[in-house]
Amino acid sequence: MGHRRSILALALTLAPLAAWAAETGAETTASVPDQTCLDCHSDHSLTMAKGRREVSLFADPAIIAKSAHAALKCVDCHEGFDPAAIPHKKTIGPVDCAGCHDDIGAKHAFHRRLGLTPIPAGADTACADCHGTHAVTASNSPDFPFVRARQTEACGRCHRSARDEFAASAHGKAFGAADAPSCLVCHTKPIVGAVRGVPEISVKLAQAALCESCHVDKPAVANQALRGTHFVASFDQSVHGAALHRGNAKAANCVDCHGAHEMNRAMAASARMGKLLAAETCAKCHASVASAYQSSVHAAALRRGSLDSPTCTDCHGEHDIRAHTDPTSPVYASNLARQVCATCHASVALTKRYGLTSNSFQTFSDSYHGLAEREGSLTVANCASCHSAHAIKSALDPTSSVNKANLVRTCGQCHPGANTRFTEGSVHVSLYAPDGKDGNSPILHLIATLYVILIVVVVGGMFLHNALDFLKKIRRKLAIQKGTIEEEHVAHRLYLRMTVSERLQHGTLVISFMILVVTGFMLHFPDAWWVAAIRRASSPLFELRGLIHRIAGAVMIAGAIWHVCYLGFTKSGRSLFRDLLPRARDLTDPFKVLKYNIGLAPDKPRFGRFSYIEKAEYWALVWGTILMGITGAILWFDNISMGRLTKLGFDISHAVHFYEAILATLAIIVWHLYFVIFNPDIYPVNLAWLTGRMSEREMLEEHPAELERLKAAEAKPEDPPPAPGK
């Protein structure tokens, strides 16, 4: 009934209009005055049926007068209407705004279909849905529905989920700030693809550029990042950014990781790149890797709520993610242990909090693998080689690569022929854990402790012995200069001290020993300052130091064999060996020298060809050569030695080799170099190692008993020649 009344009223009202139209048939629709339309459409009760809905036909003159279209006539928008007919038009469609607004597509880039010709029908192309029908306001008017303050709600009338996500996002929470983005700040740019779900490289690059326009180019925004502008700007150099710039539309950009509207700071619980959700986000592209990670102890700890446990971004970085083959990447083979694993496993606070081994990184760093990794080796095993890169599990887990039952297979990846003996001994060993706690070896600690005591006692004793000797000889020289002591006059004669063969053997030993010392400590301390200087001066020398060390070791062993043959098969060698054999007086002479040096005895012992000084050094050299040769061979042929001597036997050999090297080096510096260079009686150098001879004065000071023997031998008459016929 209401609908019939509306139509009847409209018919009665339009009757005069129809008569008027008949009288002025020559006039067009454009000449119809607005008041003629408003005579009917200003009635609040005027409606029509549209399907099952009753639609109001009311037009408020006051609203029209205030609108942006106040200067237009009704028929300027409602074209093709017959004022005499009811309805005025057979098919009443939407008003064609494009008739006046010819740049509608460019100004409404966020509704891309408005740029098509013809404009298709739909909610995204219906101007009235956003701007209204008669209450159209100018874009510069405070009442414009899309001013910044009202944009979120205005757009949200259609885009409800986007509105809600934006409101909860970091952008939505900062919306009151001048630099915070609104809907139109972003969506007026070409950041939406033509087909939903299909990546377009131009769109993805535009999205990244849009994010960087604030988070890099605007200091007020960029400086809010804890790590500064570079934190976001580094994305372009990342593996993802580089792939995008190469044209790979599948590479991740800002939206893929952080979301389109729901982006949030990583510390927010709902953040897609936060601790709890980062792995799930990365899994969209890296499904197999994420699956392996989800089986790890790290993922399990995160699921239990331990936010200290690492996720993808803790190891790979956030924006500056590099390929694992990139030397600047934290997960590069030579960087992984120090830059990734050590950040947690070398942390005293974290290891104590979770009951983890506190010295895992240190024991790895000091191991063969760690030393090679520190020198930059890309083939030596690192943390991921044994524990795996993502599926890191407890050693107690039967599926773990470091479970006791799986170690042979794990070690066999690098050590062909590995057997169960490889697993006998701790992988992470320390020389400083006396009780074997955390898998460390008390045997190694005992060896290290004994060697430290030995080094301190032996080298300290040598230093004290030589210091007293030096002071005594300096006082004696001063007394000679003052004339309080008359120096004994000696003839100018030279005596044979070393044969040519002995000098060649000594030269071989000196050269090989010096090379072994330098290259050996270069291997053990690859990042020491002096090693770094050598590396800068000669990179090939640094890279080849392991090979050079082994060659020098082989030369020293060859020299030792030569020396043994010399001792056994030559007359001078046998004489040398007899004179170097320890005597009973070698135990008492050191105490007699001590009494002389501190002034408790008027004279020092008269030494023969070799004193306890040379004998101690010689037999220490023999012992050290044998020990270093054996342990060096064990370290050289690691696969064979671990397969027969166990991993523990290998580690014992490594400890002995290292500490013996320190002892030998310090002994040579403190003991040998003093007596052949810094000894006041022969300074600046004893030339016997070059010329093979010593002067009579040097013999008188160092070997007076040998000098007497030589002179007595010279004075002894030779046997007369046999008589003829006898």
C-alpha positions, 0 to 999 in steps of 0.5 A: 500500500505504501508503495502504491501511495508513493507512485500515485502521489508521484503521478499526480505531481507529475501531471502538470509536468507532463502537460508542460512537457507536451507544450514545450516538446522542442525543449531538451532534458537539459533545460529542466530546472532543478526545482522541477525535480525537487518538487517531487524528490524533496519529499521524504516519503518518496520511495520506489521498489528495487527488487525486494528493497524499498529505495528512498528517492529523497534528495535533500536540497540543503545537502546538495547546496553544500556539496562540491556539485552545488553548481551543477543541475540534477540533469547534468548527472542524471542524463537521459531522463524523461521527466514526463515518464514514470519511471523517467528512464527504462533502465536507471544505472549509476551516474557516469562520473567519468563524463566529467572526471576524465583522470579518474583512473590516475587519481584512484590508483588504489582502485585499478579498474577505474582506469579501464575503458569502459569502467566495469561495474562493481563495488570498487568502481562505484564512486557513490560508495566512497564519495556518497550521492548528493553529499559529495565534498571537495577533497580539500574540505575538512568534511571530506570523508578521506581526510587523514584522520578518517581514512582508516574508518572510511576505507574500512567500511569495505576493507574490514579485515585490512582496517582491523589489521592496520589498527593493531599494527605498528603503523596503526598504533603510531597513526597520530604521528605526522610520519605514520602512513595512512591508507592513501599514503601507500595505496596511491602508489602502484603496490597492488598487482593486477591479479591477486596472488600472482607476483609482479616484479614491478609491484614487489619492487615498488612495495620495497621502494615505498617502505624504504621511502620512510624507513630509510629516507626519512630520518625521523622514521629511520632512527627509530630502528635500534640499529639505525638507517642501515638496518633497513637499507641493507635489504637491497644488498641481501640475498632477497633484495638482490634477487628482486633486482635481478627480476626474480618475482618469487623473492621475498620483499617487505610485504612477504615477511612483515605482511601488508597491513599487520606489520609490527615490531619484532617484539610484538607477540603477533609480529610475523617476524617475531620470535614465535612466528618467524620460522612460520613466515620463512616456511612460506618459501623455505618449507624443507628448511623450516621443517628441519628446524621445527624438529630441533632443540631450538624450536622445541625451546621456543615452543616452551616459551624460551625466547632466548632460543634462536629462530631464523633471524637470530642466525641469518640476520633480519634485513641483511640476509646473505647467502651461506656462500657469501664471505660476509654472511654470518653463516659462512663456513668460516664465520659460523662458529664465532658469529652465530653459535658463540653468541649463545654458547659462549655466553656465561649468562645463557649457559648458566641459565639453561644448564648448558656447557659453558666452554663448548665454543672455546673447546671447539676453537682450540681444537684442530677444527676450530684452529683451521676454521679461525684461519679461514678454512672452508672445508674443515668441519664447523658446528653445522657439519656435526650438529647439522645446520637446522635440525640441531638436536640433543646428543641424547636424541637417537635421531641426532647426528651427534648421538653416540650411535651416529657419530661414526657416520657423522665423522665419516663425512670428512674422515673416510674409514672412520670407525668406533675408535673415533668416538672414544673421547670427547669431541669438545675437549678442554685442557682446564677441566680437572674433573672431566665435567661437561665431557672434558678430559681430566687426562688432558688437564693433568698433562697440561698441568704437569707441563705448565709446572715443568715449563715454569720450573725448568725455564725459570731455573734456566733463567735464574742460572743464567742471570747469576752467571751473567752478573758474575761475569759482568762483575769479573769484567769490571774488576779486570777493567779496574785492574783488581784482577789480572787477566791471564795471558793466552796465546792466539790460537784456534782449536777445532770445536765442530767438524764440517759434518757437525756444522752441517747437521747443526745448520739443518737443525737450526733452520728446520727448528726455526721454521717449525717454531714459526709455522707451528705457532702460526697454526695454533694462533692463526689470529695472533697479531704477528700472524696477521702481519705475516698474512698481510705481508705474504698471503701464500706463506700463511696459506702454505704454513701447514705444508711448510711445517710438515716439510720442516718436520720431515727435514728435522727427522732426516737430520736426526737420522743423519746424526745417528748415522754419524754417531755410529759410523764415523770415528769423530761421531763415536768420540762425540757420543762418548764425550756427551754421555752423562757423568756423575760430576754432571750432577754436582757441577751445577751446585759448584757453579751456583756456589761460585756465582754467589761468591761461596767458592773462589773458583768454578769447576773446570769443564772438559769438552762438554759441561752439564750445560751442553749435555743437558741441552743435547739430551733434551734435544734428543728427547724432544725430537723423538717426542715431537716426531712421534706426536707430529706424525700422529697429528699429521696422519689423523685418520689413521691415528684416531682409527687406532689410538682413539680420539682421546689418544689423538688429543693427548698427542696434540696436547703433548706436541703443543706444550713440548713446543713451548718448552723447547722454544723457551729453552732455546731462547733462555738457555742456548741463545744465552750461552752462544750470544749473550754470554759476556765471555763470547758476546756478540756470538760464538762463531764455532757454528760457522768456523768450527773453531774456538779461540784459546781464550774462549776455551780457557773460559768455557772448557779449561780441562779440554784445553789442558787435554789438547795441549798435553796431547800436543806436548806428548812425544810421538812414537819413534818410527820403527827401525829399518828391518823391524 
